[in-house]
Amino acid sequence: MKRHEFLRELHKVTANRTYLEIGVNDGRSLRLSRVPSIAVDPAFKVTSEIRCDVHLVKATSDDFFARPDPLAHLRGGRNPLRNLARGRHPLGHWRRTTLDLSFIDGMHLFEYALRDFVNVERHSDWASVIVLDDMLPRSVDEAARDRHTTAWTGDVYKITEILERHRPDLVTVLVDTQPTGQLLVFGANPRNTVLHEKYEEIVAEYDVPDPQKVPETVLDRVRTVDPQALLDAGFWRPLVRARNRGLNRSRGWEPLRGALQQALLSR
Ligand SMILES: C[S@@+](CC[C@H](N)C(=O)[O-])C[C@H]1O[C@@H](n2cnc3c(N)ncnc32)[C@H](O)[C@@H]1O
């Protein structure tokens, strides 16, 4: 399954109410959104037809997250009637906004993707789904930090290992999409500060000169999940139901974590 096809289906199974995209380019992934969205890219040239209420931000993701209220657009304005007309909560301005679905596809160096993940997680919750693109490079050349190929993943594949080592509380799923795979992250915890605290240490360890030592398991796509099998898994409905009922982390995440792990084990 191609990455945009998978993303289109993810919008459906997550029934997301909000969407954040980092890295827009010509809008081919943004055009899949139908909900209030924010899309960030310092150099987008949107040529696709966009069919959602989107705030397009011409900035780097770091500058975007440094704003005092980056998700203001998703909460709508102070006008309750206008919010209602736009399908938002009438008193949205005063509510905390959570990102239901985020797609991280900006700068393809691991330290940028790591910062993007940390910032996205701050605005996410246990029922959020965070997707990182280009996590399965097909060759060492494609994974180089210093780009010298047309198709380029860079070394963002390192994020999978970084999350597994430093954030075992999250559930990470490598998905075998074409051409270069995606990572889904479940169980976000906006209060967890481990990655922020260890950022310098992690960068010092993983920032190594080319050629990158891409693990065979990554190149051979050994620990990956079939995209269709993941989309067909039984945990999506309970996730959406619990999220929409507003269950808190302790009541919502633990049962879901179990269902998720079972679905992954039985694949
Ligand atoms: C691979 S393209 C995005 C493709 C798009 N998501 C899609 O699937 O159709 C990567 C984009 O990230 C943008 N980008 C580069 N550095 C960035 C940064 N620091 N913050 C946000 N976006 C960045 C580039 O301008 C480029 O348009």
The ligand as an SDF file (V2000), in Angstrom:
LIG
                    3D

 27 29  0  0  0  0  0  0  0  0999 V2000
    8.7400   15.2800    1.9020 C   0  0  0  0  0  0  0  0  0  0  0  0
    8.1300   16.9020    1.8170 S   0  0  0  0  0  0  0  0  0  0  0  0
    6.4980   16.7830    2.5030 C   0  0  0  0  0  0  0  0  0  0  0  0
    5.5750   15.9530    1.6550 C   0  0  0  0  0  0  0  0  0  0  0  0
    4.1170   15.9440    2.0750 C   0  0  0  0  0  0  0  0  0  0  0  0
    3.9400   15.6880    3.4880 N   0  0  0  0  0  0  0  0  0  0  0  0
    3.4020   14.8470    1.3120 C   0  0  0  0  0  0  0  0  0  0  0  0
    3.3280   13.7090    1.7990 O   0  0  0  0  0  0  0  0  0  0  0  0
    2.9210   15.1210    0.2040 O   0  0  0  0  0  0  0  0  0  0  0  0
    9.0380   17.6800    3.0860 C   0  0  0  0  0  0  0  0  0  0  0  0
    8.7010   19.1480    3.2970 C   0  0  0  0  0  0  0  0  0  0  0  0
    9.2500   19.5440    4.5470 O   0  0  0  0  0  0  0  0  0  0  0  0
    9.5420   20.9010    4.4720 C   0  0  0  0  0  0  0  0  0  0  0  0
   10.4820   21.2550    5.5260 N   0  0  0  0  0  0  0  0  0  0  0  0
   11.8420   21.2990    5.4830 C   0  0  0  0  0  0  0  0  0  0  0  0
   12.3200   21.7120    6.6610 N   0  0  0  0  0  0  0  0  0  0  0  0
   11.2500   21.9390    7.4680 C   0  0  0  0  0  0  0  0  0  0  0  0
   11.1090   22.4080    8.7940 C   0  0  0  0  0  0  0  0  0  0  0  0
   12.1720   22.7180    9.5330 N   0  0  0  0  0  0  0  0  0  0  0  0
    9.8550   22.5450    9.3020 N   0  0  0  0  0  0  0  0  0  0  0  0
    8.7720   22.2120    8.5540 C   0  0  0  0  0  0  0  0  0  0  0  0
    8.8430   21.7720    7.2830 N   0  0  0  0  0  0  0  0  0  0  0  0
   10.0750   21.6420    6.7480 C   0  0  0  0  0  0  0  0  0  0  0  0
   10.1070   21.0930    3.0720 C   0  0  0  0  0  0  0  0  0  0  0  0
    9.9620   22.4350    2.6510 O   0  0  0  0  0  0  0  0  0  0  0  0
    9.2730   20.1010    2.2590 C   0  0  0  0  0  0  0  0  0  0  0  0
    8.2410   20.7570    1.5530 O   0  0  0  0  0  0  0  0  0  0  0  0
  1  2  1  0
  2  3  1  0
  2 10  1  0
  3  4  1  0
  4  5  1  0
  5  6  1  0
  5  7  1  0
  7  8  2  0
  7  9  1  0
 10 11  1  0
 11 12  1  0
 11 26  1  0
 12 13  1  0
 13 14  1  0
 13 24  1  0
 14 15  1  0
 14 23  1  0
 15 16  2  0
 16 17  1  0
 17 18  1  0
 17 23  2  0
 18 19  1  0
 18 20  2  0
 20 21  1  0
 21 22  2  0
 22 23  1  0
 24 25  1  0
 24 26  1  0
 26 27  1  0
M  CHG  2   2   1   9  -1
M  END
$$$$
